[in-house]
Amino acid sequence: MRATGRTVPVVTRSRSRESHMNPPGDKAIQRAEVRRARRMKASSSSSSASPGGDNPQKYPKSFYRVRIFTFVGILVGYACYYLTRNSLTYTAPVMVASDLGLDVASIGTMTSIFPIAYGMSKFVSGVLGSMMSASRLLGLGLMLTGAVNIIFGFGSSLAWFCTFWALNGILQGFGGPCCARILTSWFATKERGTYWGMWNIAHNLGGFTAPLLAGTAASRLGWQWGMWAPGIIGTIVGAVLFVGIKEKPESAGFDPVEDTEVAATGENEKKESIRTILFENVLKNPFIWGMALTYFFVYVIRQGVTSWFVFYLLQEKGAVDAGAAAARVSGLELGGLFGSLLAGRLSDMAIANSEGSGVVGKRVQVVIAYTVGIAASLIAFRGCPASWPAAQWACIFTIGFFLYGPQMLIGLCGAELVGPASVGASEGFLGWVAYLGAANAGVPLSIIVRDYGWNTYFATLLAACAAVIVLMAPMVRLKSFVQRERAETKRKLT
């Protein structure tokens, strides 16, 4: 680690000379020696240490200031992505009531285009973003999606609205993969689950703000302001992110947070080709495919719950109207907020209490435990009497609590399975497959409910829970990329 903010001249010159004398196959060993010398230098000083290591209190205070600004930036930034993503949802009723000549079918056309564009964009931007600065791409994407919201408000035809809402879907794909790359660079393994869970509340924060801002602005100032207000905020916050956020500690003059030899390879990974990043590091990794298929079934459950619980409450559980049903479903997001925060913390505690065990495997164990909780909560909800609305709300709360933990942790596992340069590609691929799962919770589940009834609907969700457990079971001892590279480097040095 860097001890005084200065480089180690002797080591640097030695590394420069050796790079000309030794063959390329020895570069990993050279980097390991440089890294070891830096750690020995740091261990003799009281000014720095890895925030995820044994002496986090000795890390420079300036590091923590930059890191907290970065974390708050990606939290607020991704919440703004959600704000500009959900603006149409709460502006649409005012648009239909205006003189634009739109109806519910027109709104449906726009909202159907968005997930198609978003799912593909998340995959493509995750791959291409691996070759670019994550912080710059995050800010640029938010500025552009804000601008699209503003331009959307100047239109008056369905073609105009569909075109720019599809463009918004494309730009929205920049957010998640970029945030994942930044977060994994700034937070070490032992604390990453906690902060990933805290960042995950951006979904809830953006979802909470959208109806208040967009809905209120549209109803009081006209439908245009339902799009303009989120767009203006997104553009401003995006500009701040573009200028102020640092992609990784090295960009701010600090050493990497992972105190391993692999951290020294970051510069070389950044130069990897798209082929290497996507095919060699992501698509050829069988565990990434396992995570992706798991994500598929998790999103089948999530979308199946959010799309159909209101109808189920109306038909089977005595809800008098849609408003009463929506009130009972409100516990889903609240439970998800607490569940995702606790899931990240629990996975970090499991890692801290089992030195040497597979980091990803410990998080997978939490996913499996949470999935069992989902299944138990679904069974309890199905059996809850129609005359117990409070108990129904509590069951939905627990479903949300257990559901959002796996959704958050699987993304984190996917990020930790690959190297820093491939995190965006991994998250993009996982996100694309997840949205395929969400799409399959639409028409297929509607056919199941219509033709076979609610018992078959719940059986389908329970089968999806079983699929998650089966897919996760072989990965309970899985090691992270950092652990694998550290072991490989040690093997070369012996």
Stockholm file with secondary structure:
# STOCKHOLM 1.0

chainA/1-494         MRATGRTVPVVTRSRSRESHMNPPGDKAIQRAEVRRARRMKASSSSSSASPGGDNPQKYPKSFYRVRIFTFVGILVGYACYYLTRNSLTYTAPVMVASDLGLDVASIGTMTSIFPIAYGMSKFVSGVLGSMMSASRLLGLGLMLTGAVNIIFGFGSSLAWFCTFWALNGILQGFGGPCCARILTSWFATKERGTYWGMWNIAHNLGGFTAPLLAGTAASRLGWQWGMWAPGIIGTIVGAVLFVGIKEKPESAGFDPVEDTEVAATGENEKKESIRTILFENVLKNPFIWGMALTYFFVYVIRQGVTSWFVFYLLQEKGAVDAGAAAARVSGLELGGLFGSLLAGRLSDMAIANSEGSGVVGKRVQVVIAYTVGIAASLIAFRGCPASWPAAQWACIFTIGFFLYGPQMLIGLCGAELVGPASVGASEGFLGWVAYLGAANAGVPLSIIVRDYGWNTYFATLLAACAAVIVLMAPMVRLKSFVQRERAETKRKLT
#=GR chainA/1-494 SS CCSSSSCCHHHHHHHHHHHHHSCGGGHHHHHHHHHHHHHHHHHTCSSCCCTTSSCGGGSCHHHHHHHHHHHHHHHHHHHHHHHHHHHHHHHHHHHHHTTTCCCHHHHHHHHHHHHHHHHHHHHHHHHHHTTSCHHHHHHHHHHHHHHHHHHHTTCCSHHHHHHHHHHHHHHHTTHHHHHHHHHHHHSCHHHHHHHHHHHTTHHHHHHHHHIIIIIHHHHHHCHHHHHHHHHHHHHHHHHHHHHHCCSSGGGGTCCCSSCSGGGGGHHHHTTCCHHIIIIIIIITCHHHHHHHHHHHHHHHHHHHHHHHHHHHHHHHSCCCSHHHHHHHHTHHHHHHHHHHHHHHHHHHHHHHTSTTSCHHHHHHHHHHHHHHHHHHHHHHHHHSCTTCHHHHHHHHHHHHHHHHHHHHHHHHHHHHTSCGGGHHHHHHHHHHHHHHHHHTTTHHHHHHHHHHCHHHHHHHHHHHHHHHHHHHGGGTTCCCHHHHHHHHHHHHHC
#=GC SS_cons         CCSSSSCCHHHHHHHHHHHHHSCGGGHHHHHHHHHHHHHHHHHTCSSCCCTTSSCGGGSCHHHHHHHHHHHHHHHHHHHHHHHHHHHHHHHHHHHHHTTTCCCHHHHHHHHHHHHHHHHHHHHHHHHHHTTSCHHHHHHHHHHHHHHHHHHHTTCCSHHHHHHHHHHHHHHHTTHHHHHHHHHHHHSCHHHHHHHHHHHTTHHHHHHHHHIIIIIHHHHHHCHHHHHHHHHHHHHHHHHHHHHHCCSSGGGGTCCCSSCSGGGGGHHHHTTCCHHIIIIIIIITCHHHHHHHHHHHHHHHHHHHHHHHHHHHHHHHSCCCSHHHHHHHHTHHHHHHHHHHHHHHHHHHHHHHTSTTSCHHHHHHHHHHHHHHHHHHHHHHHHHSCTTCHHHHHHHHHHHHHHHHHHHHHHHHHHHHTSCGGGHHHHHHHHHHHHHHHHHTTTHHHHHHHHHHCHHHHHHHHHHHHHHHHHHHGGGTTCCCHHHHHHHHHHHHHC
//
